[in-house]
Amino acid sequence: MAEEVWGLRWTAIKDDFSRRYMQTAAKKKSLICFAADLQTVDLVRETVQSIGPYIACLKLHVDIVEDWTVEGWKEVCDLAKRLDVLIWEDRKFADIGRVSRQQMSGVIDIRSWADIVTAHLISGPDIVNGLLDGWKDVGREGGILLLAQMSSRGNLLTPNYTKSVVEYGKEMEGVMGFIGNGSNPKDIEDLRELVGDGKMIWTPGINLNTGDGIAGQQYGHPRDAVLSGADCLIVGSGIHKSNNPIDAAKEYAHVSWEALLER
């Protein structure tokens, strides 16, 4: 089913983590990555347990979890694996390669549990090798998403910067794709034109209720994002702040899947 549904994207993309994501998305009929911007281990675990069948990826911010422990976090990661959900730590690394490699270890030891991380390319392409070496240090592999666009108001990722990020990232092994601006379909279309079919585009700024959110965040509709070229939709408050997170996750999954079929 994955090959049939994804078409050119499936044929052109070769990296293991993108293929895993596309297979999971096809099995669950969902292009949704849940942004678990939650501040306790229990909240993360309970929410993932309830909506796991309707999401293909779990995006975490480990450094905002107030009661983090090795044991508690292992439970979260083990749960995600049982539910066939890729684990993404949205760390947005931005330092030189050597330091980024070190940041993958430390107390939190991201390299041991995350399948995917995000990075800015502002420090140069060596950051990609540093992150990949971090996984190699513990005998694992992972995928990197480079920030080419952002959905927050007034961000400084200009079109020229976006173009440079894509030019570098398209040629680098380990880069599975790019973060695009899900709040603006035209931005996604422009990014897809730069990227081609050989890498993925994952987009935050997605909500069934479009418009401006808090703290400068802006939202676009999931169907519009997929039809414009997005491959994975990152949804946080639209699910965990809804009156019924399970029903919300089902609805986002349905809308995203139908849009992929339409595309």
KEGUSE-356608 format. One line per 4 residues: number of its first residue (from 1); their letters; for each residue z, x, y of N, C-alpha, C. Coordinates in steps of 0.02 Angstrom, whole numbers. Each point is the difference from the previous one (the first is absolute). Example, Ala and Ser with C-alpha at 12.3 -4.5 7.8 and 13.67 -1.06 7.14 Angstrom:
2
1	AS	390/660/-284/0/-45/59/0/45/60 ~ -36/-18/53/3/42/59/37/-39/55
END
This chain:
263
1	MAEE	0/41/-60/0/-41/60/0/43/63 ~ 37/55/0/5/42/60/-68/24/23 ~ -40/23/-46/-67/26/18/-43/-56/30 ~ 4/-58/-29/-42/-56/23/21/-22/70
5	VWGL	65/-6/12/25/-26/63/-8/50/57 ~ 14/64/-14/0/50/53/-70/28/15 ~ -46/-7/-46/-69/20/14/-8/72/21 ~ -31/11/58/-14/67/24/62/43/7
9	RWTA	55/-32/20/62/37/9/23/31/-66 ~ -5/-38/-53/21/25/-65/-45/58/-22 ~ -64/-7/11/-48/52/-21/9/64/40 ~ 12/-7/65/1/58/44/66/38/-1
13	IKDD	55/-35/-11/66/31/3/20/27/-69 ~ 22/62/-1/15/33/-63/74/16/-11 ~ 40/2/54/69/24/-9/42/-49/-40 ~ 47/27/-38/38/-39/-48/41/-55/32
17	FSRR	31/14/57/46/-49/29/-38/-59/31 ~ -58/13/30/-40/-56/24/-24/-43/-58 ~ -20/32/-55/-22/-37/-59/58/-42/-28 ~ 60/30/-2/58/-37/-25/14/-60/44
21	YMQT	-4/11/65/11/-56/46/-52/-55/-11 ~ -63/18/-4/-52/-50/-8/7/-39/-66 ~ 21/35/-52/11/-34/-64/59/-49/5 ~ 54/23/31/59/-44/8/-17/-60/44
25	AAKK	-37/12/54/-19/-54/45/-42/-52/-37 ~ -45/23/-43/-43/-45/-38/41/-40/-51 ~ 48/34/-31/41/-34/-50/45/-53/31 ~ 29/16/58/46/-46/33/-35/-47/49
29	KSLI	-64/13/12/-38/-38/50/35/1/67 ~ 16/60/22/36/10/62/-16/68/30 ~ -15/1/65/-12/62/36/59/16/44 ~ 58/-24/-17/58/5/44/45/59/-19
33	CFAA	17/38/51/53/50/-4/58/-27/41 ~ 57/-7/-32/59/-25/35/35/56/37 ~ 8/-9/66/35/49/41/75/-18/0 ~ 37/36/-41/71/-15/-9/42/35/53
37	DLQT	-7/-24/63/39/29/55/69/-31/0 ~ 36/12/-54/66/-30/-12/53/56/-3 ~ 61/-17/18/49/53/14/54/9/-53 ~ -5/-36/-56/45/12/-56/-39/3/-65
41	VDLV	26/38/-47/-32/7/-65/-5/-69/-34 ~ 54/-39/4/-1/-65/-32/-54/-46/27 ~ -9/0/66/-52/-42/30/-69/21/-24 ~ -12/65/-2/-65/24/-24/-10/-21/-72
45	RETV	49/13/-42/-6/-15/-71/-9/-74/-13 ~ 41/-42/32/-4/-73/-11/-67/-29/23 ~ -24/25/58/-64/-26/25/-58/21/-45 ~ 0/63/-21/-53/24/-44/2/-36/-67
49	QSIG	60/-13/-25/6/-37/-64/-32/-69/6 ~ 9/-33/57/-24/-69/7/-75/-4/13 ~ -28/49/37/-71/-6/19/-44/50/-37 ~ 29/40/-44/-38/51/-36/-64/-22/-32
53	PYIA	-3/-60/-30/-62/-23/-32/-58/-11/49 ~ 15/-3/65/-52/-18/49/-18/57/47 ~ 26/60/-14/-16/58/42/-26/57/-43 ~ -42/41/29/-29/57/-37/31/66/19
57	CLKL	36/1/56/31/62/24/63/-16/38 ~ 46/47/1/63/-7/36/5/57/50 ~ 4/-18/65/5/50/53/73/5/22 ~ 27/60/-2/70/11/14/9/46/61
61	HVDI	57/-9/33/24/47/51/70/21/-24 ~ 4/51/-41/63/18/-31/53/19/52 ~ -22/26/57/49/24/49/32/-56/42 ~ -20/-63/-10/35/-55/35/49/-36/-46
65	VEDW	4/21/-63/46/-32/-47/70/28/10 ~ 46/-43/20/66/23/21/46/20/-57 ~ -11/-28/-60/45/15/-56/-37/37/-56 ~ -48/42/19/-41/35/-49/43/44/-46
69	TVEG	-14/-5/-65/27/47/-50/-55/16/-49 ~ 7/56/-33/-50/19/-51/-5/-53/-54 ~ 58/-24/-22/0/-48/-55/-30/-67/21 ~ 18/-24/59/-26/-63/24/-75/2/11
73	WKEV	-23/57/27/-71/6/14/-40/6/-65 ~ 29/31/-50/-34/4/-65/-9/-69/-29 ~ 48/-44/10/-7/-69/-24/-59/-35/34 ~ -6/10/66/-56/-30/37/-66/25/-27
77	CDLA	-6/66/-8/-63/30/-23/-17/-20/-71 ~ 51/-2/-43/-12/-21/-69/-23/-72/-3 ~ 29/-42/43/-21/-70/3/-73/-6/22 ~ -19/38/50/-69/-2/24/-49/20/-55
81	KRLD	18/51/-37/-43/23/-55/-6/-54/-54 ~ 55/-34/-16/-3/-53/-50/-43/-58/23 ~ -2/-11/65/-40/-55/27/-71/21/17 ~ -18/62/-20/-67/27/12/-17/1/74
85	VLIW	45/29/39/-7/4/72/1/74/21 ~ -51/24/34/0/68/25/53/9/54 ~ 30/59/3/54/13/47/-25/46/56 ~ 5/-25/61/-25/36/58/58/13/49
89	EDRK	14/63/14/49/17/51/-39/12/66 ~ 13/-43/48/-37/2/63/34/50/48 ~ 2/61/-20/36/53/37/-38/22/62 ~ -65/-8/1/-42/24/56/15/73/17
93	FADI	-9/42/-50/9/72/10/-47/25/55 ~ 23/49/40/-41/24/55/9/74/14 ~ 37/35/-42/15/71/13/-52/45/-34 ~ 10/65/6/-44/48/-33/8/-6/-76
97	GRVS	-48/28/-36/-1/-8/-72/63/24/-35 ~ 25/58/20/59/29/-33/61/-45/9 ~ 10/-24/61/58/-43/13/-7/-68/-35 ~ -61/-27/0/-11/-64/-33/15/5/-75
101	RQQM	-18/56/-29/16/11/-71/75/-1/-10 ~ 37/30/45/73/0/-5/29/-69/11 ~ -30/-38/46/24/-67/14/-11/-48/-59 ~ -45/17/-44/-10/-40/-60/58/8/-49
105	SGVI	41/51/9/56/12/-45/64/-21/36 ~ 50/45/4/62/-17/34/40/-53/-37 ~ 48/-29/35/46/-47/-30/-37/-62/-26 ~ -48/-25/39/-35/-61/-18/-51/12/-55
109	DIRS	-28/60/-3/-46/21/-53/-58/-49/-10 ~ -37/-12/54/-55/-48/-1/-51/16/-55 ~ -12/64/-11/-50/22/-49/14/-26/-70 ~ 63/-17/-15/19/-19/-68/-10/-74/-15
113	WADI	-9/-42/52/-5/-72/-13/-58/-34/36 ~ -28/30/53/-54/-33/37/-67/16/-31 ~ -43/-51/-7/-69/11/-23/-46/15/59 ~ 17/-26/59/-42/5/59/44/17/60
117	VTAH	-26/40/46/34/11/64/-52/-5/56 ~ 24/-11/61/-44/0/58/11/64/40 ~ -53/20/37/4/60/42/-45/-7/60 ~ 24/27/56/-44/12/58/-35/67/-12
121	LISG	-59/7/28/-37/62/-7/4/42/64 ~ 47/-17/44/6/33/65/14/74/-7 ~ 33/21/-54/17/70/-9/-55/39/-35 ~ -53/-33/-21/-55/33/-35/-2/-17/-74
125	PDIV	-54/17/-33/-11/-21/-69/46/32/-51 ~ 35/54/18/45/32/-48/57/-46/-22 ~ 14/-51/39/53/-46/-20/-16/-34/-66 ~ -64/-13/-13/-19/-32/-62/17/45/-59
129	NGLL	-17/64/4/16/46/-55/75/7/-8 ~ 37/-1/55/73/5/-5/30/-58/-37 ~ -23/-60/14/26/-59/-35/-19/0/-73 ~ -62/17/-15/-22/4/-70/40/52/-38
133	DGWK	15/57/33/40/52/-33/71/-25/-12 ~ 25/-44/44/66/-29/-12/3/-37/-65 ~ -51/-41/-14/-2/-35/-65/-8/50/-58 ~ -43/50/10/-11/49/-54/64/36/-18
137	DVGR	44/9/48/63/36/-12/43/-35/-53 ~ -11/-65/-10/39/-36/-50/-46/-29/-54 ~ -61/28/-5/-45/-20/-54/-29/-70/7 ~ -6/-23/63/-28/-67/11/-62/4/44
141	EGGI	-35/-56/6/-56/-6/45/12/-60/45 ~ -35/-1/57/7/-56/45/-61/-7/44 ~ -1/-53/40/-55/-13/46/25/-3/71 ~ -42/21/47/18/2/71/-45/-48/39
145	LLLA	32/-39/43/-36/-42/48/8/30/69 ~ -55/16/33/2/29/67/-4/-55/52 ~ 40/7/53/-1/-49/53/-60/12/45 ~ -49/-44/-5/-59/4/43/5/-47/59
149	QMSS	36/-55/-9/11/-49/53/71/-27/-8 ~ 27/-31/52/64/-35/-5/-6/-68/32 ~ 44/-46/-20/-3/-69/25/50/-12/57 ~ 38/51/21/49/-9/53/-34/7/69
153	RGNL	23/-39/47/-28/0/67/10/67/34 ~ -54/27/31/4/60/40/2/65/-40 ~ -16/-2/-65/2/61/-39/-55/48/24 ~ 8/64/-16/-43/52/27/-53/26/-49
157	LTPN	-12/-38/-52/-52/19/-48/-68/-24/26 ~ -30/42/41/-63/-17/33/-58/1/-48 ~ -57/-31/19/-59/1/-44/-22/70/-20 ~ 4/48/45/-19/69/-17/47/30/-51
161	YTKS	65/-15/8/49/24/-49/-13/-32/-68 ~ -12/-65/0/-15/-36/-62/-59/32/-36 ~ -53/14/38/-59/30/-29/15/68/-32 ~ 41/40/33/18/66/-27/41/-6/-64
165	VVEY	47/-47/0/41/-11/-60/-44/-19/-60 ~ -47/-45/12/-44/-23/-54/-45/57/-23 ~ -27/39/46/-44/56/-20/36/49/-45 ~ 62/16/18/40/45/-43/17/-34/-67
169	GKEM	28/-61/6/28/-33/-59/-52/-18/-53 ~ -60/-16/21/-52/-18/-48/-16/56/-49 ~ 11/62/21/-18/58/-40/59/29/-39 ~ 59/-30/6/60/30/-29/23/-37/-63
173	EGVM	7/38/-54/29/-28/-60/73/-16/13 ~ 24/-54/-29/69/-20/11/6/-53/55 ~ -49/-4/44/-1/-53/51/-34/-61/-30 ~ 40/-52/-13/-28/-60/-31/-30/-48/52
177	GFIG	18/10/64/-28/-44/50/34/6/66 ~ -7/-53/41/21/2/70/37/-64/18 ~ 46/8/46/34/-58/29/-41/-24/60 ~ -18/-65/-1/-39/-30/54/41/-51/38
181	NGSN	-29/-27/52/33/-48/43/-15/-71/-23 ~ 44/-28/-40/-11/-66/-27/2/-56/50 ~ 26/14/60/4/-53/50/-66/-12/36 ~ -49/43/-11/-64/-5/35/-58/10/-49
185	PKDI	-34/-54/-20/-55/6/-49/-54/49/22 ~ -15/3/65/-51/46/24/20/72/-13 ~ 64/16/9/23/68/-14/-10/17/-74 ~ 13/-49/-43/-10/13/-72/-74/10/-15
189	EDLR	-42/-41/29/-72/7/-11/-23/70/22 ~ 23/22/58/-20/66/25/26/55/-46 ~ 61/-8/-24/28/50/-45/-39/1/-66 ~ -17/-59/-26/-38/-2/-64/-68/34/8
193	ELVG	-30/-8/58/-65/33/12/8/76/-3 ~ 55/25/27/13/72/-2/17/24/-71 ~ 39/-40/-35/27/21/-65/-53/-6/-55 ~ -42/-52/2/-45/-13/-55/37/-33/-57
197	DGKM	-27/3/-60/31/-33/-58/44/46/-41 ~ 1/65/16/34/48/-44/74/7/8 ~ 30/-33/50/73/2/10/23/-70/18 ~ 64/-12/-11/30/-65/14/21/-5/73
201	IWTP	8/-62/22/31/-15/65/57/-49/-13 ~ 61/20/18/59/-42/-7/23/-18/71 ~ 19/-63/10/12/-23/68/68/-35/8 ~ 42/25/46/58/-37/23/-22/-50/53
205	GINL	49/-32/32/-16/-47/53/-31/-64/-27 ~ 23/-23/-58/-29/-58/-33/51/-57/-3 ~ -21/-60/20/44/-58/-3/-43/-63/2 ~ 19/-50/-38/-36/-64/3/8/-32/69
209	NTGD	54/18/35/10/-22/70/-20/58/45 ~ -59/-2/28/-26/57/38/28/0/70 ~ -10/59/34/24/7/69/48/58/5 ~ 42/-1/53/46/54/13/67/-12/-34
213	GIAG	27/54/-29/66/-3/-29/49/37/44 ~ 56/21/-28/51/35/39/-17/74/4 ~ 27/33/51/-5/72/8/-72/25/2 ~ -45/-40/30/-68/24/9/-45/-8/-60
217	QQYG	25/-28/-56/-42/-10/-58/-48/-58/13 ~ -60/5/-27/-50/-52/6/-25/-18/-70 ~ -21/-64/-8/-17/-23/-67/-70/-30/-2 ~ -35/13/-56/-64/-31/-14/5/-39/-65
221	HPRD	-49/-43/-13/0/-44/-58/-24/39/-62 ~ 31/-11/-58/-19/37/-60/-73/-8/-20 ~ -27/-61/5/-70/-11/-18/-46/41/44 ~ 13/0/65/-42/38/46/1/75/-16
225	AVLS	59/25/-18/6/72/-14/-40/19/-62 ~ 4/-40/-53/-37/15/-61/-75/-4/11 ~ -22/-52/34/-71/-8/12/-27/56/45 ~ 43/30/40/-21/55/44/-1/67/-36
229	GADC	29/3/-61/-4/61/-39/66/28/-24 ~ 56/-34/14/64/23/-25/7/-13/-75 ~ 33/47/-35/7/-5/-73/71/-18/-21 ~ 48/13/43/70/-16/-15/33/-24/65
233	LIVG	37/-55/-5/32/-30/59/75/9/-4 ~ 27/29/52/72/16/1/36/-57/37 ~ 44/-34/-35/34/-58/27/75/9/-8 ~ 37/-7/55/72/7/-3/35/-64/20
237	SGIH	8/-11/66/38/-57/24/-31/-67/-20 ~ -66/-1/-9/-32/-61/-22/25/-25/-67 ~ 29/46/-39/29/-19/-64/76/-3/4 ~ 32/56/18/73/2/-7/37/-40/54
241	KSNN	-34/-19/55/32/-42/50/-21/-73/-4 ~ -39/-16/-51/-21/-69/-10/57/-40/-32 ~ -5/-66/3/51/-43/-30/0/6/-76 ~ -58/16/-29/-5/7/-72/-45/60/-15
245	PIDA	29/59/-9/-40/61/-10/-47/-3/-60 ~ 20/-35/-54/-43/-4/-58/-63/-40/16 ~ 9/-58/31/-58/-40/19/-44/37/50 ~ 32/36/46/-39/38/50/-41/55/-35
249	AKEY	31/36/-46/-36/53/-36/-58/-29/-39 ~ 10/-58/-31/-55/-33/-36/-57/-17/47 ~ 16/-25/59/-52/-20/47/-39/61/26 ~ 36/54/17/-35/60/22/-44/28/-55
253	AHVS	25/-1/-62/-40/23/-56/-63/-42/-7 ~ 7/-65/3/-57/-45/-8/-53/11/55 ~ 22/3/62/-46/8/56/-37/67/-6 ~ 38/53/-17/-31/66/-5/-51/3/-57
257	WEAL	17/-30/-56/-44/1/-58/-64/-40/12 ~ 8/-58/29/-59/-41/15/-46/36/50 ~ 30/36/47/-40/38/48/-38/56/-34 ~ 31/33/-49/-35/53/-36/-58/-29/-39
261	LER	10/-57/-32/-55/-32/-37/-56/-19/48 ~ 18/-24/58/-50/-18/50/-38/62/24 ~ 36/55/9/-32/62/23/-50/25/-51
END
